[in-house]
Amino acid sequence: MFDVAVFGSLFLTLFVIMDPPGITPIFLGLTAGRPLKVQRRMAWQAVAVAFGVIAVFGILGQRILDYLHVSVPALMIAGGLLLLLIALDLLTGKTDEPKQTKDVNVALVPLGMPLLAGPGAIVSVILAVQHADGFGGQVSVWAAIVAMHVVLLLVMRYSLLIIRVIKDGGVVLVTRLAGMMLSAIAVQQIINGVTQVIHGA
């Protein structure tokens, strides 16, 4: 049967880790200047990529990490470094990419991964799938994962209304704020990874 406790526990864990309210300024900063239709498509792409990555790791996660001989702390440090590079571009205003790839790239990296489907979310899902009891437990886990991604999509799509209000000057401010927040997330992720490496040594 459906396990409400498992569903609620994983949903709240993913909500805290993926932080839909916190992703809003970063999403707005990364998608600024695109037509509304493109921004909506990027929201879909980012959520689809995040769900795909988490689904793959939920099914095969531990096997993938074991096969590649990659530890969770190494995954955290790598994700943090990638986020830090993106954050520096946002802070310095160097966000331009080749026209034919910029929409896809931003939706996939860093929005889809590692912002949404980051090491924290991946590890939480791997553990939840491993500890789920029976068919009901598995259904509860995957229902929580789907529900979280629906929330993310709704938050990002409706956050686009903010751009209409704040105009160009506000977009620049949001972009810099996004860069600052993203750099803090990146540094914290790197620190957590290094700390785990030291404790595991």
VOLUM-934750 format. One record per residue (C-alpha): residue number from 0; residue in one letter; x, y, z. Coordinates in nm, 3 decimals. Layout:
BEGIN
<NUM; 'A'; <X; Y; Z>>,
...
This chain:
BEGIN
<0; 'M'; <0.000; 0.000; 0.000>>,
<1; 'F'; <0.097; 0.364; -0.043>>,
<2; 'D'; <0.321; 0.476; 0.245>>,
<3; 'V'; <0.237; 0.837; 0.333>>,
<4; 'A'; <0.528; 0.861; 0.577>>,
<5; 'V'; <0.784; 0.759; 0.312>>,
<6; 'F'; <0.626; 0.996; 0.059>>,
<7; 'G'; <0.623; 1.289; 0.301>>,
<8; 'S'; <0.975; 1.229; 0.426>>,
<9; 'L'; <1.134; 1.213; 0.081>>,
<10; 'F'; <0.925; 1.500; -0.056>>,
<11; 'L'; <1.028; 1.729; 0.230>>,
<12; 'T'; <1.391; 1.621; 0.198>>,
<13; 'L'; <1.394; 1.695; -0.176>>,
<14; 'F'; <1.210; 2.025; -0.119>>,
<15; 'V'; <1.479; 2.141; 0.123>>,
<16; 'I'; <1.765; 2.024; -0.102>>,
<17; 'M'; <1.625; 2.142; -0.437>>,
<18; 'D'; <1.481; 2.459; -0.278>>,
<19; 'P'; <1.217; 2.576; -0.532>>,
<20; 'P'; <1.192; 2.931; -0.385>>,
<21; 'G'; <1.570; 2.964; -0.388>>,
<22; 'I'; <1.598; 2.846; -0.748>>,
<23; 'T'; <1.369; 3.128; -0.868>>,
<24; 'P'; <1.624; 3.414; -0.884>>,
<25; 'I'; <1.883; 3.182; -1.037>>,
<26; 'F'; <1.635; 3.067; -1.303>>,
<27; 'L'; <1.536; 3.426; -1.378>>,
<28; 'G'; <1.899; 3.533; -1.402>>,
<29; 'L'; <1.996; 3.248; -1.636>>,
<30; 'T'; <1.693; 3.289; -1.864>>,
<31; 'A'; <1.689; 3.671; -1.876>>,
<32; 'G'; <1.662; 3.820; -2.223>>,
<33; 'R'; <1.496; 3.518; -2.383>>,
<34; 'P'; <1.143; 3.533; -2.525>>,
<35; 'L'; <0.872; 3.411; -2.287>>,
<36; 'K'; <0.806; 3.105; -2.503>>,
<37; 'V'; <1.174; 3.008; -2.488>>,
<38; 'Q'; <1.186; 3.062; -2.112>>,
<39; 'R'; <0.888; 2.833; -2.062>>,
<40; 'R'; <1.052; 2.569; -2.279>>,
<41; 'M'; <1.370; 2.601; -2.076>>,
<42; 'A'; <1.171; 2.542; -1.756>>,
<43; 'W'; <1.034; 2.221; -1.906>>,
<44; 'Q'; <1.379; 2.116; -2.027>>,
<45; 'A'; <1.544; 2.182; -1.691>>,
<46; 'V'; <1.283; 1.983; -1.499>>,
<47; 'A'; <1.289; 1.700; -1.756>>,
<48; 'V'; <1.669; 1.676; -1.734>>,
<49; 'A'; <1.661; 1.683; -1.354>>,
<50; 'F'; <1.393; 1.412; -1.343>>,
<51; 'G'; <1.580; 1.200; -1.597>>,
<52; 'V'; <1.907; 1.221; -1.406>>,
<53; 'I'; <1.743; 1.146; -1.072>>,
<54; 'A'; <1.541; 0.860; -1.220>>,
<55; 'V'; <1.855; 0.699; -1.366>>,
<56; 'F'; <2.041; 0.732; -1.037>>,
<57; 'G'; <1.737; 0.612; -0.846>>,
<58; 'I'; <1.736; 0.292; -1.051>>,
<59; 'L'; <2.107; 0.239; -1.112>>,
<60; 'G'; <2.274; 0.498; -0.889>>,
<61; 'Q'; <2.489; 0.288; -0.659>>,
<62; 'R'; <2.594; 0.061; -0.945>>,
<63; 'I'; <2.699; 0.360; -1.155>>,
<64; 'L'; <2.907; 0.510; -0.875>>,
<65; 'D'; <3.067; 0.175; -0.792>>,
<66; 'Y'; <3.143; 0.101; -1.158>>,
<67; 'L'; <3.308; 0.440; -1.211>>,
<68; 'H'; <3.480; 0.422; -0.869>>,
<69; 'V'; <3.333; 0.763; -0.786>>,
<70; 'S'; <3.259; 0.852; -0.426>>,
<71; 'V'; <2.974; 1.075; -0.315>>,
<72; 'P'; <3.216; 1.343; -0.184>>,
<73; 'A'; <3.391; 1.351; -0.524>>,
<74; 'L'; <3.052; 1.398; -0.689>>,
<75; 'M'; <2.978; 1.686; -0.453>>,
<76; 'I'; <3.310; 1.859; -0.517>>,
<77; 'A'; <3.277; 1.825; -0.895>>,
<78; 'G'; <2.924; 1.965; -0.887>>,
<79; 'G'; <3.039; 2.253; -0.667>>,
<80; 'L'; <3.321; 2.345; -0.905>>,
<81; 'L'; <3.082; 2.346; -1.201>>,
<82; 'L'; <2.836; 2.569; -1.014>>,
<83; 'L'; <3.119; 2.804; -0.914>>,
<84; 'L'; <3.220; 2.855; -1.278>>,
<85; 'I'; <2.861; 2.938; -1.373>>,
<86; 'A'; <2.828; 3.172; -1.073>>,
<87; 'L'; <3.140; 3.365; -1.173>>,
<88; 'D'; <2.996; 3.419; -1.521>>,
<89; 'L'; <2.673; 3.552; -1.371>>,
<90; 'L'; <2.858; 3.786; -1.135>>,
<91; 'T'; <3.080; 3.928; -1.410>>,
<92; 'G'; <2.804; 3.945; -1.671>>,
<93; 'K'; <2.978; 3.696; -1.901>>,
<94; 'T'; <2.668; 3.487; -1.969>>,
<95; 'D'; <2.668; 3.499; -2.349>>,
<96; 'E'; <2.698; 3.170; -2.532>>,
<97; 'P'; <2.677; 3.075; -2.902>>,
<98; 'K'; <2.324; 3.155; -3.019>>,
<99; 'Q'; <2.247; 2.807; -3.145>>,
<100; 'T'; <2.328; 2.640; -2.813>>,
<101; 'K'; <2.270; 2.892; -2.533>>,
<102; 'D'; <1.904; 2.803; -2.467>>,
<103; 'V'; <1.972; 2.430; -2.447>>,
<104; 'N'; <2.294; 2.466; -2.248>>,
<105; 'V'; <2.141; 2.681; -1.975>>,
<106; 'A'; <1.844; 2.447; -1.941>>,
<107; 'L'; <2.067; 2.142; -1.916>>,
<108; 'V'; <2.363; 2.293; -1.727>>,
<109; 'P'; <2.341; 2.431; -1.466>>,
<110; 'L'; <1.961; 2.436; -1.427>>,
<111; 'G'; <1.887; 2.068; -1.488>>,
<112; 'M'; <2.212; 1.949; -1.339>>,
<113; 'P'; <2.374; 2.013; -1.097>>,
<114; 'L'; <2.135; 2.279; -0.959>>,
<115; 'L'; <1.817; 2.070; -0.951>>,
<116; 'A'; <1.962; 1.721; -0.983>>,
<117; 'G'; <2.260; 1.786; -0.758>>,
<118; 'P'; <2.460; 1.543; -0.546>>,
<119; 'G'; <2.235; 1.596; -0.242>>,
<120; 'A'; <1.917; 1.511; -0.430>>,
<121; 'I'; <2.081; 1.216; -0.608>>,
<122; 'V'; <2.214; 1.063; -0.286>>,
<123; 'S'; <1.879; 1.112; -0.109>>,
<124; 'V'; <1.696; 0.934; -0.390>>,
<125; 'I'; <1.949; 0.648; -0.401>>,
<126; 'L'; <1.908; 0.589; -0.027>>,
<127; 'A'; <1.528; 0.621; -0.040>>,
<128; 'V'; <1.501; 0.362; -0.320>>,
<129; 'Q'; <1.736; 0.125; -0.137>>,
<130; 'H'; <1.542; 0.148; 0.190>>,
<131; 'A'; <1.188; 0.138; 0.044>>,
<132; 'D'; <1.001; -0.174; 0.157>>,
<133; 'G'; <0.801; -0.361; -0.104>>,
<134; 'F'; <0.596; -0.233; -0.395>>,
<135; 'G'; <0.409; 0.023; -0.184>>,
<136; 'G'; <0.731; 0.175; -0.059>>,
<137; 'Q'; <0.870; 0.204; -0.411>>,
<138; 'V'; <0.548; 0.368; -0.534>>,
<139; 'S'; <0.566; 0.617; -0.247>>,
<140; 'V'; <0.928; 0.705; -0.328>>,
<141; 'W'; <0.865; 0.761; -0.698>>,
<142; 'A'; <0.544; 0.952; -0.628>>,
<143; 'A'; <0.744; 1.191; -0.407>>,
<144; 'I'; <1.004; 1.236; -0.682>>,
<145; 'V'; <0.736; 1.313; -0.944>>,
<146; 'A'; <0.549; 1.550; -0.710>>,
<147; 'M'; <0.870; 1.743; -0.635>>,
<148; 'H'; <0.941; 1.795; -1.004>>,
<149; 'V'; <0.585; 1.914; -1.065>>,
<150; 'V'; <0.637; 2.175; -0.790>>,
<151; 'L'; <0.967; 2.282; -0.949>>,
<152; 'L'; <0.805; 2.325; -1.289>>,
<153; 'L'; <0.518; 2.532; -1.150>>,
<154; 'V'; <0.753; 2.756; -0.949>>,
<155; 'M'; <0.979; 2.826; -1.247>>,
<156; 'R'; <0.697; 2.884; -1.495>>,
<157; 'Y'; <0.511; 3.129; -1.274>>,
<158; 'S'; <0.831; 3.305; -1.168>>,
<159; 'L'; <0.854; 3.433; -1.526>>,
<160; 'L'; <0.579; 3.681; -1.439>>,
<161; 'I'; <0.834; 3.857; -1.217>>,
<162; 'I'; <1.046; 3.953; -1.518>>,
<163; 'R'; <0.754; 4.150; -1.666>>,
<164; 'V'; <0.738; 4.356; -1.347>>,
<165; 'I'; <1.106; 4.420; -1.273>>,
<166; 'K'; <1.209; 4.513; -1.633>>,
<167; 'D'; <1.571; 4.527; -1.758>>,
<168; 'G'; <1.724; 4.698; -1.454>>,
<169; 'G'; <1.569; 4.445; -1.222>>,
<170; 'V'; <1.688; 4.159; -1.441>>,
<171; 'V'; <2.049; 4.277; -1.406>>,
<172; 'L'; <2.005; 4.294; -1.028>>,
<173; 'V'; <1.848; 3.947; -1.019>>,
<174; 'T'; <2.132; 3.811; -1.232>>,
<175; 'R'; <2.394; 3.942; -0.989>>,
<176; 'L'; <2.192; 3.810; -0.694>>,
<177; 'A'; <2.169; 3.473; -0.865>>,
<178; 'G'; <2.545; 3.470; -0.914>>,
<179; 'M'; <2.606; 3.549; -0.548>>,
<180; 'M'; <2.364; 3.282; -0.428>>,
<181; 'L'; <2.501; 3.027; -0.672>>,
<182; 'S'; <2.860; 3.094; -0.566>>,
<183; 'A'; <2.762; 3.046; -0.201>>,
<184; 'I'; <2.586; 2.717; -0.285>>,
<185; 'A'; <2.891; 2.605; -0.484>>,
<186; 'V'; <3.141; 2.687; -0.209>>,
<187; 'Q'; <2.926; 2.516; 0.054>>,
<188; 'Q'; <2.897; 2.207; -0.166>>,
<189; 'I'; <3.275; 2.195; -0.215>>,
<190; 'I'; <3.331; 2.238; 0.162>>,
<191; 'N'; <3.086; 1.955; 0.237>>,
<192; 'G'; <3.261; 1.728; -0.011>>,
<193; 'V'; <3.608; 1.804; 0.124>>,
<194; 'T'; <3.486; 1.758; 0.482>>,
<195; 'Q'; <3.348; 1.413; 0.396>>,
<196; 'V'; <3.675; 1.319; 0.229>>,
<197; 'I'; <3.869; 1.421; 0.540>>,
<198; 'H'; <3.633; 1.233; 0.773>>,
<199; 'G'; <3.650; 0.926; 0.554>>,
<200; 'A'; <4.030; 0.928; 0.543>>,
